[in-house]
């Protein structure tokens, strides 16, 4: 019976195959863990920047500019897949109350938490330097912004608000990333599961 190992050469080949396999597994693990480190570093930086933004109390054009700069960076990380999709969904949900938007008809929808995001001319001036943010806030689907900004305690209204916010989150992510139907389906499921 022949087991396939007849000489020292066969043993050397077998050892080289095993070393190659272990090396490939090591390379894959290194890639996986370095990707996790990049995700963590990007999240940590954005969280620190957001905390600094919140600490500064006054609401002025400089603060709005600082916020747009932060959002632009976060959108870059989202578009480049440096952030897990669950984190992206949560962060966008928080941004909705700050950011201004342009609805499907191109109508300006003021942001609710920063005064200067209530003025379209200020927003246009700010967004000249941030085409990624402008692209993300131009919404192509019908969204009821009145429902999005509801502060309610009635369960039916809360659910209607959540559904509209989920649609808006999906639109923002789709504006940031190239996607196909399968990606859209998976995205909808992840947003709904949050």
N, C-alpha and C positions, 0 to 999 in steps of 0.2 A: 504494500500500500504506500502510495506516494503522498506525502503531506505538503509538497510544494517547496520545501526548504531542503535544498540539496547541497548548498555550498555557503561559504562565508559571504559571498556576494548576495545571496538571497536573504540572509540575515541582515545585512547592511541595508538592503532595499526596504525590508520590513521596518527596521528601526527608523529609516528616513521618512517613511509614510506616517509612522506614529508621531514623530517629531513635527512633521508638517501639519498633521491634524491638530495636535495640541497647540501649535503656534497659531493656526487659524482661529481656534476657539479663543485663545488669549487675545488676539487682535479684535475679535468681535466683542469680547467682554470689555476691553479697553475702550472701544468706541461707544458701547452702551453706557458705561459709567461716565465717560467724559461728556456725553450728551446730557446725561442727568445733571452733571455739574454745571453745564452751560445753562440749562433750564433754571437751576437753583440760583445761580449768580444773576441772571437776568431778572428773575422775580425779586430777589433781595434788593437789587439796585432800584427797581421801580417802586417797591414798597417804601424804601428809605426816601426816595424823591417825593413820593406822595405824602409821607409824614411831614417832610419839610414844608411842602406846599400848604398843608392843613394848619401847621403851626403859625404861619404868617397870617395874621387875622384880617388885615384890610382887604377890601374887594375893590380893585381898581384895574385899569388896563394892563398894568405890569403883571398883576397876578393872573389875568386871563392869558396873557402871552406865555407866562410860565406854565400854566396848565396845558395849553396847546402844545408846547414843547414836550411836556411829559407824555401827553396822549400820542404824539407823533412817534416818540421812542417806543412806547408800548405797542402801537400798531405795527411798527417795524418788526419787533420781536414776534408778534403774532403772525404776521405775513411770512416771516422767515422760519416759522415753526420752532422758535426758541422757547416758547411757552406751551405747556400742555393745554389742550383745547378746553378742559374744564376750568382752568385758571383764566383763559381768555374770555370765556363766557361770563364768569363772575365779574371780571374787571369791566367788561363792556356794560354789563347790567348796572354797575355803579356809575359809569360815565354818562349813561342816558340822561340823568338828571342835570348834569353840568353842560353837556354839549348842545350847541344849536344844530339844527338839521335843515335840509331842503327836502320837501316831500316830493312825491312822484310828479306833481305839476310844477315843481321848481319854487314853490312858495316857502319862504323863510319861516322856520319854527324856532322861536327863541329858546335859549337854554334857561333853566329855572334857578340855578344856584349861583351864577355869577352875573352881576348886573350888566357888564359890558357885552355878554353873549345875548343880551336882549336887543342889541342894536345891530342891524344888518351891516351897516357901513363899517363898523368896528370889526365885525367878524370877517368881512371880505378883505379888509386891510391885513388882519392877522393871518388869514389863510393863504395869502399870496406866497408866503415862504414855506407853506406846508401842504403841498399837493396831495400827499398821502391822506392827510386828515380830511381835506376837501372831498376827495374821492370816496372816503368811507362814509361821510355824512350826507352824501347825495343818494337818497333812497329811491329805488326804482319800483318798489312794490307799494300797493295801497296800505298805509298804516294810519290808524286812528290815534293821533297824538294826544287827543283829549283823554283817551283811556290810559295812555302810557303815564301821564302825569297825575292820575287820580291818587288821592290819599284817602283811602276808604277802609272801612272795617266790615262792610257787608260782604259775605262770602262770594256772592255772585259777581259783585263788582271787582273784588280782588282777583277772581279767576279771569275775568275779562281783561283786566289790567295785565296779568301775567301772560296771557296769550298774545296780546299786542306787543308786549316787551320782548317776548320770545321771537316774534316775527321780525322785530327791529334788530335784535341781536344777530339773527340769521342773516339779515340783509347787510349789516356792517361787516360780518365775517366774509360773506360772499364778495363784497366790494373790495376787501383786502386780498383775497386769495383767488387764484384760478381754480375752478372746480368743475366737476362733471356731475351727472345725476346721482351716481353712487355716493359721492362725497356729500352732496346736498341731503340725501336721505339719511346718511349717518350723522350729519350735523344736526338735522332736525331731532333725531332721537336723543342725541347728547344734550341738546338744549332743553328738551322736554323732561329729561331725567334729572335735571338740576334741582 
